[in-house]
Amino acid sequence: MNAAYTSQVDSRYGVLLGTRKGDQFFTFDGEVLQADGNAGRNIEARLDDPEISRFMKSVEVREVLIKRTVSFLGQRDLTLKDAIRLGWFDSRHFQGISKKAGVESEIPVA
């Protein structure tokens, strides 16, 4: 099981929206989850995840999670740029992401 980013993913939706601060995970929609419990639920879900293999590099895991986040936001007529502006998504997740990942149109220009 690949544990990359399990503490940074909202376990309710499997997306990179929200912020962990200490023992709390603040979701994009205002809920507060116990951080270790949130990470544990993500680890459990990751066991059967067909897109994330045990030996993937963390940047590859992040690319999968960003694509899922883009899809999740798109279903709500939002973009990653909107999520960054609203403080839901940390733009540092783009560090090291290749253009091949298919999310370059979502990367905000400084």
Protein Blocks (a to p, Z undefined) as FASTA:
>chain_A
ZZehklmccfknopaedjdehjbccdfkopacdfklmmmmmmmmmmmmmkbcfklcfklm
mmmmmmmmmmmmmmnopafklmmmnopacfklmgopafklopmmmpccZZ
